[in-house]
Amino acid sequence: KIYIIISVKMFVVLLCCFLYNVAALQSQRIHYSSLNRSNRHIPIMSTASFAASQIETVEKIKSAIPELALKTDLCWEGTVCNAPARLEAYDAPGLPNVAWLSSLHVENLASSLTIYCGPLTDVPHLTSRVLMNSDNTMSFFLDWRPRAYGAYETVLPDGTYPGPEELGRIAFEYSGARANMEKFYTTELRSIADGIRALGSEPPVPPSELELLTRGPLCVDIVLPINDANINAVLNTRQAAANAWLSWQLDPQHEHRPGAPVNSQYVFDTKARQNLYAALLDVYKAQFNDDGVILAAKDSGPLDEAYVGGGS
């Protein structure tokens, strides 16, 4: 009887140990399964290549425009969604005519280059941005922003625009603005934009009204899978876009002639930058939640800066 009692007790102890181990293993398996599900939402590579390429681009611009100075009071370091973030801000008032340049990098999440020109030229502003999404895709946005309102958002499926029959005399104002900007939107740039656009798909969320109002005719707004080929394609496109902007910026033929409406250009640019900030706020809030509010303000720079340039 004693042996039977001891055997029963040992059996109970062993059974309890077995059940405890089974429960522990199950808990551990659930834990790892949860981690694996989470890890599937992490991009397969960081934005290191985009950051390195962007640094190289900014250095090239600084070398070509030596007046470009770091605005230490507007540079920023912090975190976005717990990821380290850094923004370097520059400007070159007067004849160099760079009202704002921001180079933003959020580790594993974002790389963005924004350049706003001053009012002494009609050179397009530049926006070049890559965001890493949670499903192993990246969102690529590129635009050479027009310096006058040409109603580009009203383009028809055949590539034409509404005329005076639909819009009245204002249609001539819009067509004149488009004609003036056409010298920048060359066949070569159209080919670059069309080429990268063919690799992606449209974003699931349509652009806001403010975004549409500020876009140029070559705007690229796509989502691509993250793979080596697409990364290289985006890198090359961003470099080509920045090179095009720099060549325009250094070309004296794009300076406003004496008597040109520099003040009117400034007024347009000020309103455009406000609209660009509001559009960017929507994008960053959707991507980074509350952290996107701060990021949009930092990336957009001052909206009320009294920049009129040295030649106005």
Secondary structure, DSSP 8 states (H G I E B T S, - for coil): -HHHHHHHHHHHHHHHHHHHHHHHHHHHHHHHHHHHHHHTTS-SS-SHHHHHHHHHHHHHHHHH-TT-EE-TTT-EEEEETTEEEEEEEEEE-STT-EEEEEEEEETTTEEEEEEEE-TTB---EEEEEEEE-TTSEEEEEEEEE-SS---GGG--TTS----HHHHTTHHHHHHHHHHHHTTTS-HHHHHHHHHHHTTSB--SS---HHHHHH--TT-EEEEEE-SHHHHHHHHHHHHHHHHHHHHHHT-GGGB--TTS-HHHHHHHHHHHHHHHHHHHHHHHHHHHTTHHHHHHHHHH--SS-----TT-
